[in-house]
C-alpha cells in the first residue's frame, strides 16, 4: 500500500465523518426558478429578472413591445 492509497482512504473516512462527501449543486433550484417565459421564442428567465431586462429582450430580439412577449405581471418585484 503506497502513500497515495492511504491518503485517498483518509479522505474517504473524513468525508464519511463530516457528511460533506457529496458536493451540493444548485442546478435544480436554478431550473425551478425559471418561471418567466417569452411568448415569442419561449426562452425562460429566472423569476428575479427585472422588467428592464425583459423589455430589452423583447425590443432587441423581437422588435416587439413588452406586452407582446410577456405577461403584464412579469418582471415585477414581489
PDB file with one MODEL, atoms N, CA, C and O in Angstrom:
MODEL        1
ATOM      1  N   UNK A   1       0.841  -1.174   0.000  1.00  0.00           N
ATOM      2  CA  UNK A   1       0.000   0.000   0.000  1.00  0.00           C
ATOM      3  C   UNK A   1       0.891   1.243   0.000  1.00  0.00           C
ATOM      4  O   UNK A   1       1.735   1.401   0.881  1.00  0.00           O
ATOM      5  N   UNK A   2       0.708   2.106  -0.965  1.00  0.00           N
ATOM      6  CA  UNK A   2       1.515   3.314  -1.050  1.00  0.00           C
ATOM      7  C   UNK A   2       0.876   4.476  -0.306  1.00  0.00           C
ATOM      8  O   UNK A   2      -0.248   4.375   0.186  1.00  0.00           O
ATOM      9  N   UNK A   3       1.599   5.562  -0.233  1.00  0.00           N
ATOM     10  CA  UNK A   3       1.089   6.747   0.458  1.00  0.00           C
ATOM     11  C   UNK A   3      -0.139   7.335  -0.236  1.00  0.00           C
ATOM     12  O   UNK A   3      -1.017   7.895   0.420  1.00  0.00           O
ATOM     13  N   UNK A   4      -0.199   7.211  -1.540  1.00  0.00           N
ATOM     14  CA  UNK A   4      -1.348   7.736  -2.275  1.00  0.00           C
ATOM     15  C   UNK A   4      -2.631   7.026  -1.900  1.00  0.00           C
ATOM     16  O   UNK A   4      -3.688   7.647  -1.790  1.00  0.00           O
ATOM     17  N   UNK A   5      -2.535   5.724  -1.703  1.00  0.00           N
ATOM     18  CA  UNK A   5      -3.708   4.947  -1.321  1.00  0.00           C
ATOM     19  C   UNK A   5      -4.153   5.304   0.097  1.00  0.00           C
ATOM     20  O   UNK A   5      -5.350   5.410   0.367  1.00  0.00           O
ATOM     21  N   UNK A   6      -3.193   5.490   0.998  1.00  0.00           N
ATOM     22  CA  UNK A   6      -3.531   5.875   2.369  1.00  0.00           C
ATOM     23  C   UNK A   6      -4.210   7.240   2.412  1.00  0.00           C
ATOM     24  O   UNK A   6      -5.172   7.452   3.150  1.00  0.00           O
ATOM     25  N   UNK A   7      -3.691   8.152   1.610  1.00  0.00           N
ATOM     26  CA  UNK A   7      -4.272   9.498   1.573  1.00  0.00           C
ATOM     27  C   UNK A   7      -5.706   9.450   1.057  1.00  0.00           C
ATOM     28  O   UNK A   7      -6.583  10.145   1.571  1.00  0.00           O
ATOM     29  N   UNK A   8      -5.936   8.634   0.047  1.00  0.00           N
ATOM     30  CA  UNK A   8      -7.283   8.511  -0.503  1.00  0.00           C
ATOM     31  C   UNK A   8      -8.225   7.906   0.528  1.00  0.00           C
ATOM     32  O   UNK A   8      -9.361   8.361   0.663  1.00  0.00           O
ATOM     33  N   UNK A   9      -7.771   6.882   1.262  1.00  0.00           N
ATOM     34  CA  UNK A   9      -8.603   6.272   2.294  1.00  0.00           C
ATOM     35  C   UNK A   9      -8.925   7.270   3.398  1.00  0.00           C
ATOM     36  O   UNK A   9     -10.042   7.292   3.916  1.00  0.00           O
ATOM     37  N   UNK A  10      -7.950   8.092   3.756  1.00  0.00           N
ATOM     38  CA  UNK A  10      -8.169   9.099   4.799  1.00  0.00           C
ATOM     39  C   UNK A  10      -9.197  10.135   4.334  1.00  0.00           C
ATOM     40  O   UNK A  10     -10.056  10.553   5.110  1.00  0.00           O
ATOM     41  N   UNK A  11      -9.107  10.542   3.078  1.00  0.00           N
ATOM     42  CA  UNK A  11     -10.087  11.499   2.542  1.00  0.00           C
ATOM     43  C   UNK A  11     -11.491  10.900   2.583  1.00  0.00           C
ATOM     44  O   UNK A  11     -12.452  11.583   2.939  1.00  0.00           O
ATOM     45  N   UNK A  12     -11.606   9.630   2.220  1.00  0.00           N
ATOM     46  CA  UNK A  12     -12.913   8.971   2.234  1.00  0.00           C
ATOM     47  C   UNK A  12     -13.472   8.863   3.649  1.00  0.00           C
ATOM     48  O   UNK A  12     -14.664   9.085   3.861  1.00  0.00           O
ATOM     49  N   UNK A  13     -12.619   8.523   4.621  1.00  0.00           N
ATOM     50  CA  UNK A  13     -13.076   8.437   6.017  1.00  0.00           C
ATOM     51  C   UNK A  13     -13.514   9.794   6.538  1.00  0.00           C
ATOM     52  O   UNK A  13     -14.550   9.906   7.193  1.00  0.00           O
ATOM     53  N   UNK A  14     -12.727  10.829   6.251  1.00  0.00           N
ATOM     54  CA  UNK A  14     -13.078  12.174   6.712  1.00  0.00           C
ATOM     55  C   UNK A  14     -14.371  12.659   6.070  1.00  0.00           C
ATOM     56  O   UNK A  14     -15.176  13.331   6.716  1.00  0.00           O
ATOM     57  N   UNK A  15     -14.567  12.323   4.814  1.00  0.00           N
ATOM     58  CA  UNK A  15     -15.798  12.725   4.136  1.00  0.00           C
ATOM     59  C   UNK A  15     -16.999  12.013   4.750  1.00  0.00           C
ATOM     60  O   UNK A  15     -18.069  12.603   4.893  1.00  0.00           O
ATOM     61  N   UNK A  16     -16.822  10.752   5.109  1.00  0.00           N
ATOM     62  CA  UNK A  16     -17.916   9.999   5.717  1.00  0.00           C
ATOM     63  C   UNK A  16     -18.244  10.540   7.103  1.00  0.00           C
ATOM     64  O   UNK A  16     -19.410  10.569   7.497  1.00  0.00           O
ATOM     65  N   UNK A  17     -17.228  10.967   7.842  1.00  0.00           N
ATOM     66  CA  UNK A  17     -17.445  11.506   9.185  1.00  0.00           C
ATOM     67  C   UNK A  17     -18.171  12.846   9.147  1.00  0.00           C
ATOM     68  O   UNK A  17     -19.096  13.090   9.921  1.00  0.00           O
ATOM     69  N   UNK A  18     -17.740  13.699   8.244  1.00  0.00           N
ATOM     70  CA  UNK A  18     -18.304  15.050   8.215  1.00  0.00           C
ATOM     71  C   UNK A  18     -19.604  15.137   7.429  1.00  0.00           C
ATOM     72  O   UNK A  18     -20.363  16.093   7.593  1.00  0.00           O
ATOM     73  N   UNK A  19     -19.866  14.166   6.588  1.00  0.00           N
ATOM     74  CA  UNK A  19     -21.105  14.172   5.824  1.00  0.00           C
ATOM     75  C   UNK A  19     -21.066  15.097   4.621  1.00  0.00           C
ATOM     76  O   UNK A  19     -22.102  15.337   4.001  1.00  0.00           O
ATOM     77  N   UNK A  20     -19.908  15.616   4.277  1.00  0.00           N
ATOM     78  CA  UNK A  20     -19.795  16.529   3.135  1.00  0.00           C
ATOM     79  C   UNK A  20     -19.109  15.854   1.966  1.00  0.00           C
ATOM     80  O   UNK A  20     -18.459  16.533   1.171  1.00  0.00           O
ATOM     81  N   UNK A  21     -19.227  14.566   1.836  1.00  0.00           N
ATOM     82  CA  UNK A  21     -18.568  13.843   0.768  1.00  0.00           C
ATOM     83  C   UNK A  21     -19.128  14.161  -0.598  1.00  0.00           C
ATOM     84  O   UNK A  21     -18.407  14.074  -1.591  1.00  0.00           O
ATOM     85  N   UNK A  22     -20.381  14.525  -0.676  1.00  0.00           N
ATOM     86  CA  UNK A  22     -21.021  14.809  -1.950  1.00  0.00           C
ATOM     87  C   UNK A  22     -21.206  16.320  -2.078  1.00  0.00           C
ATOM     88  O   UNK A  22     -21.766  16.968  -1.195  1.00  0.00           O
ATOM     89  N   UNK A  23     -20.731  16.859  -3.181  1.00  0.00           N
ATOM     90  CA  UNK A  23     -20.868  18.288  -3.413  1.00  0.00           C
ATOM     91  C   UNK A  23     -22.334  18.634  -3.649  1.00  0.00           C
ATOM     92  O   UNK A  23     -23.046  17.896  -4.330  1.00  0.00           O
ATOM     93  N   UNK A  24     -22.771  19.722  -3.103  1.00  0.00           N
ATOM     94  CA  UNK A  24     -24.150  20.179  -3.280  1.00  0.00           C
ATOM     95  C   UNK A  24     -24.221  21.018  -4.546  1.00  0.00           C
ATOM     96  O   UNK A  24     -23.353  21.855  -4.793  1.00  0.00           O
ATOM     97  N   UNK A  25     -25.236  20.796  -5.333  1.00  0.00           N
ATOM     98  CA  UNK A  25     -25.408  21.522  -6.571  1.00  0.00           C
ATOM     99  C   UNK A  25     -26.655  22.392  -6.495  1.00  0.00           C
ATOM    100  O   UNK A  25     -27.646  22.023  -5.866  1.00  0.00           O
ATOM    101  N   UNK A  26     -26.595  23.532  -7.132  1.00  0.00           N
ATOM    102  CA  UNK A  26     -27.713  24.462  -7.132  1.00  0.00           C
ATOM    103  C   UNK A  26     -28.466  24.410  -8.460  1.00  0.00           C
ATOM    104  O   UNK A  26     -29.366  25.218  -8.690  1.00  0.00           O
ATOM    105  N   UNK A  27     -28.117  23.490  -9.316  1.00  0.00           N
ATOM    106  CA  UNK A  27     -28.720  23.428 -10.645  1.00  0.00           C
ATOM    107  C   UNK A  27     -30.221  23.188 -10.604  1.00  0.00           C
ATOM    108  O   UNK A  27     -30.965  23.810 -11.362  1.00  0.00           O
ATOM    109  N   UNK A  28     -30.674  22.300  -9.734  1.00  0.00           N
ATOM    110  CA  UNK A  28     -32.109  22.002  -9.668  1.00  0.00           C
ATOM    111  C   UNK A  28     -32.909  23.217  -9.221  1.00  0.00           C
ATOM    112  O   UNK A  28     -33.986  23.482  -9.756  1.00  0.00           O
ATOM    113  N   UNK A  29     -32.396  23.954  -8.249  1.00  0.00           N
ATOM    114  CA  UNK A  29     -33.123  25.131  -7.785  1.00  0.00           C
ATOM    115  C   UNK A  29     -33.093  26.241  -8.836  1.00  0.00           C
ATOM    116  O   UNK A  29     -34.047  27.012  -8.941  1.00  0.00           O
ATOM    117  N   UNK A  30     -32.007  26.334  -9.620  1.00  0.00           N
ATOM    118  CA  UNK A  30     -31.955  27.330 -10.692  1.00  0.00           C
ATOM    119  C   UNK A  30     -32.980  27.010 -11.778  1.00  0.00           C
ATOM    120  O   UNK A  30     -33.636  27.915 -12.294  1.00  0.00           O
ATOM    121  N   UNK A  31     -33.123  25.747 -12.124  1.00  0.00           N
ATOM    122  CA  UNK A  31     -34.102  25.350 -13.135  1.00  0.00           C
ATOM    123  C   UNK A  31     -35.516  25.617 -12.632  1.00  0.00           C
ATOM    124  O   UNK A  31     -36.382  26.032 -13.403  1.00  0.00           O
ATOM    125  N   UNK A  32     -35.752  25.382 -11.348  1.00  0.00           N
ATOM    126  CA  UNK A  32     -37.077  25.624 -10.783  1.00  0.00           C
ATOM    127  C   UNK A  32     -37.416  27.110 -10.752  1.00  0.00           C
ATOM    128  O   UNK A  32     -38.591  27.477 -10.749  1.00  0.00           O
ATOM    129  N   UNK A  33     -36.398  27.968 -10.728  1.00  0.00           N
ATOM    130  CA  UNK A  33     -36.626  29.406 -10.666  1.00  0.00           C
ATOM    131  C   UNK A  33     -36.927  30.015 -12.037  1.00  0.00           C
ATOM    132  O   UNK A  33     -37.257  31.198 -12.118  1.00  0.00           O
ATOM    133  N   UNK A  34     -36.824  29.242 -13.103  1.00  0.00           N
ATOM    134  CA  UNK A  34     -37.104  29.754 -14.448  1.00  0.00           C
ATOM    135  C   UNK A  34     -38.612  29.775 -14.668  1.00  0.00           C
ATOM    136  O   UNK A  34     -39.173  28.862 -15.274  1.00  0.00           O
ATOM    137  N   UNK A  35     -39.259  30.820 -14.171  1.00  0.00           N
ATOM    138  CA  UNK A  35     -40.712  30.867 -14.208  1.00  0.00           C
ATOM    139  C   UNK A  35     -41.270  31.840 -15.246  1.00  0.00           C
ATOM    140  O   UNK A  35     -42.458  31.779 -15.562  1.00  0.00           O
ATOM    141  N   UNK A  36     -40.445  32.728 -15.776  1.00  0.00           N
ATOM    142  CA  UNK A  36     -40.906  33.698 -16.774  1.00  0.00           C
ATOM    143  C   UNK A  36     -40.516  33.169 -18.147  1.00  0.00           C
ATOM    144  O   UNK A  36     -39.370  32.770 -18.354  1.00  0.00           O
ATOM    145  N   UNK A  37     -41.456  33.160 -19.085  1.00  0.00           N
ATOM    146  CA  UNK A  37     -41.189  32.622 -20.405  1.00  0.00           C
ATOM    147  C   UNK A  37     -41.667  33.597 -21.472  1.00  0.00           C
ATOM    148  O   UNK A  37     -42.779  34.121 -21.402  1.00  0.00           O
ATOM    149  N   UNK A  38     -40.815  33.830 -22.456  1.00  0.00           N
ATOM    150  CA  UNK A  38     -41.161  34.697 -23.582  1.00  0.00           C
ATOM    151  C   UNK A  38     -42.203  33.982 -24.444  1.00  0.00           C
ATOM    152  O   UNK A  38     -42.043  32.807 -24.772  1.00  0.00           O
ATOM    153  N   UNK A  39     -43.260  34.691 -24.804  1.00  0.00           N
ATOM    154  CA  UNK A  39     -44.332  34.099 -25.603  1.00  0.00           C
ATOM    155  C   UNK A  39     -43.915  33.879 -27.063  1.00  0.00           C
ATOM    156  O   UNK A  39     -44.509  33.062 -27.768  1.00  0.00           O
ATOM    157  N   UNK A  40     -42.896  34.612 -27.507  1.00  0.00           N
ATOM    158  CA  UNK A  40     -42.481  34.530 -28.904  1.00  0.00           C
ATOM    159  C   UNK A  40     -41.474  33.407 -29.142  1.00  0.00           C
ATOM    160  O   UNK A  40     -41.672  32.571 -30.023  1.00  0.00           O
ATOM    161  N   UNK A  41     -40.388  33.386 -28.353  1.00  0.00           N
ATOM    162  CA  UNK A  41     -39.332  32.402 -28.589  1.00  0.00           C
ATOM    163  C   UNK A  41     -39.260  31.338 -27.501  1.00  0.00           C
ATOM    164  O   UNK A  41     -38.453  30.413 -27.597  1.00  0.00           O
ATOM    165  N   UNK A  42     -40.087  31.453 -26.475  1.00  0.00           N
ATOM    166  CA  UNK A  42     -40.169  30.501 -25.365  1.00  0.00           C
ATOM    167  C   UNK A  42     -38.875  30.397 -24.565  1.00  0.00           C
ATOM    168  O   UNK A  42     -38.624  29.373 -23.929  1.00  0.00           O
ATOM    169  N   UNK A  43     -38.051  31.445 -24.589  1.00  0.00           N
ATOM    170  CA  UNK A  43     -36.861  31.474 -23.739  1.00  0.00           C
ATOM    171  C   UNK A  43     -37.306  31.696 -22.299  1.00  0.00           C
ATOM    172  O   UNK A  43     -38.198  32.503 -22.036  1.00  0.00           O
ATOM    173  N   UNK A  44     -36.686  30.980 -21.370  1.00  0.00           N
ATOM    174  CA  UNK A  44     -37.048  31.078 -19.959  1.00  0.00           C
ATOM    175  C   UNK A  44     -36.134  32.060 -19.242  1.00  0.00           C
ATOM    176  O   UNK A  44     -34.955  32.187 -19.572  1.00  0.00           O
ATOM    177  N   UNK A  45     -36.693  32.747 -18.264  1.00  0.00           N
ATOM    178  CA  UNK A  45     -35.959  33.692 -17.441  1.00  0.00           C
ATOM    179  C   UNK A  45     -36.243  33.384 -15.983  1.00  0.00           C
ATOM    180  O   UNK A  45     -37.310  32.873 -15.644  1.00  0.00           O
ATOM    181  N   UNK A  46     -35.275  33.698 -15.115  1.00  0.00           N
ATOM    182  CA  UNK A  46     -35.490  33.488 -13.688  1.00  0.00           C
ATOM    183  C   UNK A  46     -36.519  34.476 -13.178  1.00  0.00           C
ATOM    184  O   UNK A  46     -36.707  35.555 -13.740  1.00  0.00           O
ATOM    185  N   UNK A  47     -37.181  34.082 -12.104  1.00  0.00           N
ATOM    186  CA  UNK A  47     -38.242  34.909 -11.541  1.00  0.00           C
ATOM    187  C   UNK A  47     -37.706  36.227 -10.989  1.00  0.00           C
ATOM    188  O   UNK A  47     -38.484  37.152 -10.758  1.00  0.00           O
ATOM    189  N   UNK A  48     -36.398  36.333 -10.774  1.00  0.00           N
ATOM    190  CA  UNK A  48     -35.806  37.557 -10.240  1.00  0.00           C
ATOM    191  C   UNK A  48     -35.429  38.550 -11.329  1.00  0.00           C
ATOM    192  O   UNK A  48     -34.915  39.626 -11.023  1.00  0.00           O
ATOM    193  N   UNK A  49     -35.671  38.218 -12.588  1.00  0.00           N
ATOM    194  CA  UNK A  49     -35.345  39.112 -13.697  1.00  0.00           C
ATOM    195  C   UNK A  49     -36.249  40.335 -13.657  1.00  0.00           C
ATOM    196  O   UNK A  49     -37.466  40.214 -13.515  1.00  0.00           O
ATOM    197  N   UNK A  50     -35.645  41.516 -13.783  1.00  0.00           N
ATOM    198  CA  UNK A  50     -36.453  42.734 -13.698  1.00  0.00           C
ATOM    199  C   UNK A  50     -37.077  43.090 -15.050  1.00  0.00           C
ATOM    200  O   UNK A  50     -36.704  42.549 -16.091  1.00  0.00           O
ATOM    201  N   UNK A  51     -38.011  43.989 -15.000  1.00  0.00           N
ATOM    202  CA  UNK A  51     -38.777  44.354 -16.190  1.00  0.00           C
ATOM    203  C   UNK A  51     -37.900  45.002 -17.265  1.00  0.00           C
ATOM    204  O   UNK A  51     -38.156  44.832 -18.457  1.00  0.00           O
ATOM    205  N   UNK A  52     -36.868  45.742 -16.850  1.00  0.00           N
ATOM    206  CA  UNK A  52     -35.989  46.382 -17.841  1.00  0.00           C
ATOM    207  C   UNK A  52     -35.287  45.344 -18.712  1.00  0.00           C
ATOM    208  O   UNK A  52     -35.180  45.521 -19.926  1.00  0.00           O
ATOM    209  N   UNK A  53     -34.816  44.276 -18.105  1.00  0.00           N
ATOM    210  CA  UNK A  53     -34.139  43.237 -18.883  1.00  0.00           C
ATOM    211  C   UNK A  53     -35.117  42.517 -19.806  1.00  0.00           C
ATOM    212  O   UNK A  53     -34.759  42.158 -20.928  1.00  0.00           O
ATOM    213  N   UNK A  54     -36.333  42.305 -19.351  1.00  0.00           N
ATOM    214  CA  UNK A  54     -37.335  41.659 -20.191  1.00  0.00           C
ATOM    215  C   UNK A  54     -37.734  42.561 -21.360  1.00  0.00           C
ATOM    216  O   UNK A  54     -37.955  42.091 -22.477  1.00  0.00           O
ATOM    217  N   UNK A  55     -37.823  43.853 -21.087  1.00  0.00           N
ATOM    218  CA  UNK A  55     -38.142  44.813 -22.150  1.00  0.00           C
ATOM    219  C   UNK A  55     -37.020  44.842 -23.185  1.00  0.00           C
ATOM    220  O   UNK A  55     -37.282  44.898 -24.387  1.00  0.00           O
ATOM    221  N   UNK A  56     -35.769  44.804 -22.716  1.00  0.00           N
ATOM    222  CA  UNK A  56     -34.632  44.764 -23.646  1.00  0.00           C
ATOM    223  C   UNK A  56     -34.700  43.523 -24.528  1.00  0.00           C
ATOM    224  O   UNK A  56     -34.439  43.598 -25.729  1.00  0.00           O
ATOM    225  N   UNK A  57     -35.045  42.398 -23.943  1.00  0.00           N
ATOM    226  CA  UNK A  57     -35.165  41.159 -24.718  1.00  0.00           C
ATOM    227  C   UNK A  57     -36.234  41.319 -25.799  1.00  0.00           C
ATOM    228  O   UNK A  57     -36.011  40.960 -26.955  1.00  0.00           O
ATOM    229  N   UNK A  58     -37.380  41.852 -25.424  1.00  0.00           N
ATOM    230  CA  UNK A  58     -38.490  41.988 -26.374  1.00  0.00           C
ATOM    231  C   UNK A  58     -38.132  42.938 -27.516  1.00  0.00           C
ATOM    232  O   UNK A  58     -38.439  42.660 -28.675  1.00  0.00           O
ATOM    233  N   UNK A  59     -37.487  44.053 -27.192  1.00  0.00           N
ATOM    234  CA  UNK A  59     -37.188  45.036 -28.236  1.00  0.00           C
ATOM    235  C   UNK A  59     -35.984  44.631 -29.081  1.00  0.00           C
ATOM    236  O   UNK A  59     -36.011  44.792 -30.301  1.00  0.00           O
ATOM    237  N   UNK A  60     -34.940  44.114 -28.465  1.00  0.00           N
ATOM    238  CA  UNK A  60     -33.723  43.783 -29.210  1.00  0.00           C
ATOM    239  C   UNK A  60     -33.842  42.491 -30.006  1.00  0.00           C
ATOM    240  O   UNK A  60     -33.345  42.414 -31.130  1.00  0.00           O
ATOM    241  N   UNK A  61     -34.479  41.498 -29.457  1.00  0.00           N
ATOM    242  CA  UNK A  61     -34.529  40.204 -30.122  1.00  0.00           C
ATOM    243  C   UNK A  61     -35.724  40.084 -31.063  1.00  0.00           C
ATOM    244  O   UNK A  61     -35.627  39.450 -32.114  1.00  0.00           O
ATOM    245  N   UNK A  62     -36.854  40.691 -30.687  1.00  0.00           N
ATOM    246  CA  UNK A  62     -38.071  40.505 -31.470  1.00  0.00           C
ATOM    247  C   UNK A  62     -38.628  41.788 -32.078  1.00  0.00           C
ATOM    248  O   UNK A  62     -39.561  41.723 -32.879  1.00  0.00           O
ATOM    249  N   UNK A  63     -38.094  42.934 -31.729  1.00  0.00           N
ATOM    250  CA  UNK A  63     -38.617  44.236 -32.175  1.00  0.00           C
ATOM    251  C   UNK A  63     -40.095  44.359 -31.839  1.00  0.00           C
ATOM    252  O   UNK A  63     -40.892  44.834 -32.649  1.00  0.00           O
ATOM    253  N   UNK A  64     -40.455  43.922 -30.622  1.00  0.00           N
ATOM    254  CA  UNK A  64     -41.829  43.987 -30.155  1.00  0.00           C
ATOM    255  C   UNK A  64     -41.878  44.714 -28.818  1.00  0.00           C
ATOM    256  O   UNK A  64     -40.849  44.982 -28.197  1.00  0.00           O
ATOM    257  N   UNK A  65     -43.087  45.024 -28.393  1.00  0.00           N
ATOM    258  CA  UNK A  65     -43.281  45.654 -27.094  1.00  0.00           C
ATOM    259  C   UNK A  65     -43.246  44.588 -25.999  1.00  0.00           C
ATOM    260  O   UNK A  65     -43.367  43.392 -26.266  1.00  0.00           O
ATOM    261  N   UNK A  66     -43.079  45.050 -24.769  1.00  0.00           N
ATOM    262  CA  UNK A  66     -43.025  44.152 -23.612  1.00  0.00           C
ATOM    263  C   UNK A  66     -44.269  43.282 -23.526  1.00  0.00           C
ATOM    264  O   UNK A  66     -44.172  42.077 -23.297  1.00  0.00           O
ATOM    265  N   UNK A  67     -45.438  43.887 -23.710  1.00  0.00           N
ATOM    266  CA  UNK A  67     -46.703  43.163 -23.551  1.00  0.00           C
ATOM    267  C   UNK A  67     -46.930  42.120 -24.646  1.00  0.00           C
ATOM    268  O   UNK A  67     -47.728  41.201 -24.465  1.00  0.00           O
ATOM    269  N   UNK A  68     -46.231  42.254 -25.787  1.00  0.00           N
ATOM    270  CA  UNK A  68     -46.361  41.259 -26.847  1.00  0.00           C
ATOM    271  C   UNK A  68     -45.615  39.968 -26.499  1.00  0.00           C
ATOM    272  O   UNK A  68     -45.961  38.896 -26.995  1.00  0.00           O
ATOM    273  N   UNK A  69     -44.592  40.073 -25.647  1.00  0.00           N
ATOM    274  CA  UNK A  69     -43.755  38.915 -25.331  1.00  0.00           C
ATOM    275  C   UNK A  69     -43.971  38.354 -23.927  1.00  0.00           C
ATOM    276  O   UNK A  69     -43.711  37.174 -23.691  1.00  0.00           O
ATOM    277  N   UNK A  70     -44.440  39.175 -22.999  1.00  0.00           N
ATOM    278  CA  UNK A  70     -44.538  38.738 -21.610  1.00  0.00           C
ATOM    279  C   UNK A  70     -45.882  39.131 -21.014  1.00  0.00           C
ATOM    280  O   UNK A  70     -46.578  40.002 -21.537  1.00  0.00           O
ATOM    281  N   UNK A  71     -46.236  38.478 -19.913  1.00  0.00           N
ATOM    282  CA  UNK A  71     -47.442  38.828 -19.181  1.00  0.00           C
ATOM    283  C   UNK A  71     -47.210  40.141 -18.430  1.00  0.00           C
ATOM    284  O   UNK A  71     -46.072  40.453 -18.081  1.00  0.00           O
ATOM    285  N   UNK A  72     -48.261  40.909 -18.178  1.00  0.00           N
ATOM    286  CA  UNK A  72     -48.099  42.198 -17.501  1.00  0.00           C
ATOM    287  C   UNK A  72     -47.474  42.104 -16.107  1.00  0.00           C
ATOM    288  O   UNK A  72     -46.803  43.041 -15.673  1.00  0.00           O
ATOM    289  N   UNK A  73     -47.681  40.995 -15.402  1.00  0.00           N
ATOM    290  CA  UNK A  73     -47.127  40.889 -14.041  1.00  0.00           C
ATOM    291  C   UNK A  73     -45.685  40.365 -14.036  1.00  0.00           C
ATOM    292  O   UNK A  73     -45.078  40.300 -12.967  1.00  0.00           O
ATOM    293  N   UNK A  74     -45.122  39.994 -15.172  1.00  0.00           N
ATOM    294  CA  UNK A  74     -43.745  39.510 -15.224  1.00  0.00           C
ATOM    295  C   UNK A  74     -42.776  40.661 -14.996  1.00  0.00           C
ATOM    296  O   UNK A  74     -42.995  41.775 -15.474  1.00  0.00           O
ATOM    297  N   UNK A  75     -41.705  40.385 -14.265  1.00  0.00           N
ATOM    298  CA  UNK A  75     -40.670  41.372 -14.025  1.00  0.00           C
ATOM    299  C   UNK A  75     -40.952  42.338 -12.899  1.00  0.00           C
ATOM    300  O   UNK A  75     -40.199  43.292 -12.707  1.00  0.00           O
ATOM    301  N   UNK A  76     -42.020  42.115 -12.145  1.00  0.00           N
ATOM    302  CA  UNK A  76     -42.342  42.979 -11.006  1.00  0.00           C
ATOM    303  C   UNK A  76     -41.804  42.311  -9.754  1.00  0.00           C
ATOM    304  O   UNK A  76     -42.031  41.124  -9.518  1.00  0.00           O
ATOM    305  N   UNK A  77     -41.081  43.097  -8.949  1.00  0.00           N
ATOM    306  CA  UNK A  77     -40.519  42.552  -7.709  1.00  0.00           C
ATOM    307  C   UNK A  77     -41.661  42.176  -6.774  1.00  0.00           C
ATOM    308  O   UNK A  77     -42.609  42.937  -6.578  1.00  0.00           O
ATOM    309  N   UNK A  78     -41.543  40.988  -6.205  1.00  0.00           N
ATOM    310  CA  UNK A  78     -42.605  40.501  -5.320  1.00  0.00           C
ATOM    311  C   UNK A  78     -42.153  40.442  -3.915  1.00  0.00           C
ATOM    312  O   UNK A  78     -42.922  40.054  -3.036  1.00  0.00           O
TER     313      UNK A  78
ENDMDL
END
